[in-house]
Amino acid sequence: MPEQKPATRPETICTQAGLHQLESRTVPLAPPIWQTSAFAYPDMEAMDEIARGEEPGFIYARYGLPNHRQLELALASLEGAEDAVVTASGMSAIAATLFALTIPGERVVADTHVYRGTRLLLERDLARFGVIVDFVDCGDLEAVAGALERPARLLWVDTLTNPTLRVRNLPRLAALARAAGALMVVDNTFATPVHCRPLSWGAVLVVHSTTKLIGGHHDASGGVVAGPAAVVETIRGQVVRFGGRGGAFDSWLIQRGLVTLPLRAAQSSQSALLLAERLAAHPMVQAVLYPGLPGHPEHRLAERLLRDGFGAVVAFEFAGGEPAVRRFVRALRLVRFAETLGGAVTTLVHPATTSHRSLPVSERERLGISDGLLRLSVGLEHPEELWQDLEQALGHI
């Protein structure tokens, strides 16, 4: 770009303020926030070279910003993947993956216990575009094998089911998918890469809502898909066409959350186990669902798949149904009732009246979601004070 004379008019000075490059031999210890919607080319030749992929360069926010790319590289490394693409939310990552990798007439096999938002997308949206969707209990390996006897493009499962905390046998499921020529996609939001890396167990792709445990502070929204570079590039194109990128600040916040993710995951998991054990021993609690408990039906599998803890989420059930739940929630003082999970603040949700309220009672019960079931996401408060709050609230039911 030719050297320009300094501007002298106020209109030009104000408009061009901050656009000149500052010289520095030092680099910041924290990444900057690239709060821009577009980048300027030095000339048309540079534009051609960048467009052809011959030179690096950012173009437009929807295609990806430096904050997006920095987070993608970090998350790909964390999951042991070749590449990753970050999105505006977990659902935008899931939607981009499904629409990028399927065409009308192809088939998706998904777990009956898949995340509720994923199920609604499969039933209400993907099916409208001619993709065949079948649901099967992925805890039943024989049923999965039977479902995969017909050609399928994708097998979709969650590492830990939401909200019932069942553990899926990822290596066995991956083997079944591979033998059937299907790509296995794993939603690893509950486990995080700290506790489980699905790609190491044979999954082809892994998705997260980075809004949750990866971001970890209830202040940012995001999602990610990680896996083989060629597949991720196909999904990246879908993200760009969908306009599903998200802002620079959200990616910056989520990358900041990564700094403490191993520490937060360890603390939350340790506290969750303690609370699960105490809830299981309390006479007002009918059942506790947590893979770290020896009585969990997949405890041995969890010991094999999960490392450094069993996760931050605990589900537990009251015999008294919704009336008992309402009295319990009303009595809480420290734990917050909110439709989220994975943050520093401990939260509680009642799936029957929130995420799964549109389901008939019979279908909810088939999924193990009773009127008395609660999902607890354990944060970073001291576990003894969390237990004091839970214990006093239990006294009100």
N, C-alpha and C positions, 0 to 999 in steps of 0.2 A: 504494500500500500504506500503510495507516495507520501512524503512528509508534508504536513499541512502547517500553515501559519496559525498561531494561536488565535482563537476566536476573540472578538472584542465586543460583540453585541450581547446583552443580557439573555435574549431568547436562545441564542446558540450556546452560550456558556452553560445555562441551566439545563438545556436538553442533553448536552453531551457530557454532563458531569458524571464522573465515575467510569467512563468508558475507556479511558487510557490505561494501558498496562503499567503496573508498578514493577520496577526492577528489585529483585531480592535474591540473595544467595541462600537464604534460609527458607524453610518450609514450615507450615503450621503443624502443631501437634494434634490438632483436631481438624477434621475435614471441613472446608467451607460449605455453606449452603448456596447452591447454584440456582438462585431464584430468578430464572429467566425463562422466557417461552421460546426463544430462538437465538441462533448464533450467526454472526456475520462472517462471510467468506472474505479472504484477502483479495481474491480475484476469481474470474470464471474458470480458469484452469484448475485452481484448487477445488472448486465446486465439482468439476468433472472427476477429479482424482478421488475425492471423498465418496462421491456417488458410485464410482466403480469399485470401491473398496480397496483402492491402491494406497490410500493415505488415511490415517485416523482423523476423525473429526465428528463433533456433535453438530446436529442440524436444527432440530425442533423438539420441543419438550415431549410431544406425543410419541416420538421415536425413541426417546430416552435421554436422560440428563446424566452428568457425571455422578450425582448422588445415587441415581438408579444403578449405574454400572458398578460403583464401588460396593454397594450392598449386594448386587448379584454375585460378584466375585467372592465376597466373604461367605455368602450362604452356600454357593456351590462348593467351596472348599470345606465348609462345615459338614455338608451332606456327603462329601466324597464324590461329587458329580463333576462332569466335564464343564457344564455351563448351567446358568439359571436365568430366569427372567422374572423381574418383580412387577407387581401390579398394584392397583388401588385398594384391593381388598382380597380376602381369601376367596370369596365367591367369584371375583373377576378372574382369579387364577384358575379356579375350577372350570368356569364357563369357557375361558379361552382354550383350555386343554381339551375339553369335550368337543367343542365346535371345530377346533383345528384338526383333530385326529379322526373324525368320523364323517361319513357321507351318507346320504339317504340309502336305506337298505342294509347298512351295516348294523352290527348288534353290540350293545354294551351289557355286560353282566355286572351287577352291583350288589353289594351286601344289603340284606334287608335292614341291617342296623346302621347303614351309612348315615353320615351327618344329615340332619333334616333338610338343610338348605340345598345340599347336593341332590337329595331325593326329589325335592320339588322341581329343581332344574331339569332333572332327567325326565320326570313324569309330565311336566307342564310345558316345557320348552323344547328339549331335544327331540322328544317324540313327535312334536308338531312338524318337525322338519324331516320326518321319515326315518329317523334312527330307531331301531327296535331296542327296547329296554326291558330286561328281565331281572328280577330280584331273587336272590337266593341267600339263605343263611350261610355265611362264609365260615361259621363255626362248625359246619357239617361238611367235611371235606369230600365225602361221597356225593353229596348233593351238588357241590361245586363241580366235581368231575363230570357229573351227569349234565349239568348246565353247559359245560364247555364242549360237550360232544357236538353241539351245533356250532358253526363258525362264529367267533366273536372277535371284535376288534380290541376291546378293552375289558379288563377285570378291575373293578374299583372297590377298594376296601379302606378302612381306617385301622391304624395300628391299635388304638384303643377306642372302643365305640363310645359314642356320646348319646345319652348320659350314663349308660349302664356299665361302662368300664370292662367290657369283655376284651380279651386279648386275642388277636388273630394270628394264626400260625403262618407268618410271612414266608418262611422258606418253602413250606409245603404248598402254599397257594401259588407262589412264584413258579414252582416246578410244574404245577398243573397248567398255569397260564402259558408257560413257555412251550409245553408239549402240545398245547392246542393252538399255538401261533398267535396268542393274544398278548397285548402289552398290559402289564400290571401296574396300576397307579395306586399309590398309597398316600392317604391323608395322614400326615404325621404331626398334626397340630398339638394333640394332647401330649405326645411323648417328647417332642422336640428332638433335634439332632444330638442333644446332650445325652439323652437316655436311649435313643434308638436311631440307627441309620438304615432305613429300609432298603436302600440300594445295595448295601452289603449283604442283604438277605435275598437278593434276586429281583427286587422291584426294578422296573425300567424308569419310572418317574416318581417323584415325591412332591407333594404339595403341602403348603402351610398357609394358615391365616397368621401372618406375622403381627397382626393386631394383638394377638394373644400373648403367649409366653415369650416369644422371641422379642417383641417390642417391650412388653412387660410393665408398662407404666400407665396404661389406660389413656394415652394421649396421642396415639397415632393409628392410622388404618393402613393395612397393606396385606399383600399376599405374595407367594413365590411358587414357581414350578422349577424343579431342578432335575437334570438327567443328562442323557447323551446330547452333545452339541447340536447335531443335525435335527433331532426331534425338538429340542428347545428352540431352535431357530424357526421352525415351522410355527410353534406356539407364539413366539415373539411377533411374527407377522400378524397373527390373529389379534394379539393384544393391541398392536398399533392400529389395526383396522377397527377394532371395537372402541378405541379411545380409552383403554383401560389402564393407563399408566399410573395415575396418582401424582401427587406433588413432590417437589424436591424436599420440602420440610419434613413430610412424613417419612421419606426414606432416610433422611438424616437422623430423625428421632429413633427410628428402628435400628439403624446402625449403632447409635449411641447405646441402645438397649443391649446390643450384642456384647458390649464390653463386659457387662456383669451377668450375662446369661448363665454361664456355668455356676457362678456363685448363687444366683437366685434360684436356679433349678435345684441345686443341692439342698439349699435351705428349705424351700417349699416342699420338696419331696420328703425330707426328714420330718418336718412338721406334720405333713399329711399322714405319714405312717403313724406317728404318735396319736394324732386325733382319731384316725381310723380304729386303732386298738382300743382307745377309751370309749369311742362310740359303740363299738362292738360289745363292750362289757356293760353298757348302760341298760337298765331294765326297760326303758321307754323306747329303745331302738330295736325294731324287729329284724333288720338286716343291714349289713354294711357291705358295699361293693368296692373293693380296692385290691388291685393285683398284688400288693405287697403283703397281704394277709395270707397266712398258710391255708385258710379255709376257702380262699377264692378258687373257683373251678379251674382256672388256668394259671395258678400260682407258679407251678413248675415251668410252664412255658414262659411266663413273665421273667422268671429268674434267668432264663436262657437268652431272651430277646432284649431285655432292658438292662442297662448298666447304670451304675452310680445312682440308684434309686428307682422308684416306681411311679413317679409323676406327682403333680400337684393337685390332682382332682380326686375327690372322694364322693361316692354316692351312698346315701343311707335312706332308710325307709321307716316310717311310722305305721303301726297297725291302725291308728285312728284316722287315716286318710286325710283328705283336705282340711277338715276342721282342726285336726291336730297340727297340720302344717301352718295354718293361719295363726294359731295361737303362738306357735314357736317363733315364726317370723316376726310377729308383733313384739315379742319380748326381747329380740336381739338388740344389742347396743353397740357392739364393735363390728360384727360381720354385717356387710351391706347386701341388701337384696337387689341384684342387678343382673341383666341378661348379658353377661360377659364372663370371661374367665382369663386366668393367666397373668393378672397384673399384680403389682406390689400389694394392693389392698385385697384382703380376703372377701370373696363374694359368694353369694348363695342364690340359687335359682330353683324354681319349681317347674320342671318340664311340662307337667300335665296342663298347666295354665299359661305357659309361655310358648316355647318352641314347638310343642306337640299338641297344643290346644285344639287345633282344627281336626285332629284325628278322632274317629269314633273310639269310645272306651274299649271296645273289644280289640281293636287294632293296637291301641296303646298297650294293652295288657299282654298281647302277643309279643310285643317288643320288650316287655319287662318294665314298662313305665306305669307304675300304679299312681293313684291319687296321693299316696303317702310318700312318694319318692322325692328326694331333694339332692341337688348336685352342689357340692362345696368345692370352690377353687381356693386353695390355701395360699395366702400371700406371705409377706415378710414380717408380719407382726410376731411378737414373742409367742411361742406355742402355748405357754402356760396361760397367758392372758386370753388367747383365743379359746382355750378349753374352758376357762372360767365363764366366758360369755355363752358358749354353747351349753355348758352344764346348767347355768341359771335359767336359760331359755327352755331347756328340757323340763325344768320344774314347773313350767306353765302349761304343759300339754296334758 
